Structures are given as structure tokens and as C-alpha cells.
Amino acid sequence: MKTAYDLVMDLIASLIEWLIITWLAAQAAAVPTLGASEVAAAAATTAEVAVATTRAPRSSSARTR
């Protein structure tokens, strides 16, 4: 159980780190790109969250065997 918990916490931490970096860059580039960087960040966020949510159950089930 501890291994699954650690794995999920690691996935969440990685996702949050990625979100912060991506959105800070998008905010910094928002004015010169007329908001296109924020649209791109939103699309990338959707994809990254989808990948993270599919990675968690697969990884935790493999480690608990």
C-alpha cells in the first residue's frame, strides 16, 4: 500500500511541477503572442493530465504484484 501511495504522490508532484513551468512560460509569453501561448498551455495541460491519469493505475498495479 505504501508503494502505491508513494507512486501516486510522485506522479502528482511531477504533474504539478510540469504545470507550474508550463504556465509560467505561457504567462510570460501571453502579451507578445496575443494569448496564443495560453491556449497552447491549456491544450498541453489537457494532454498531460490525461497521460498522468492513465499512468497512475497502470504503474500502481504493476508495482503491487
JOUR-V612322 format. One record per helix or strand of 2 or more residues. SS is the DSSP state (~ for helix, > for strand). FROM is the first residue (numbers start at 1). TO is the last residue. Records with the same first field share a line. If there is no record, write none. Layout:
SS: FROM-TO ; FROM-TO
//
This chain:
~: 2-28 ; 36-63
//
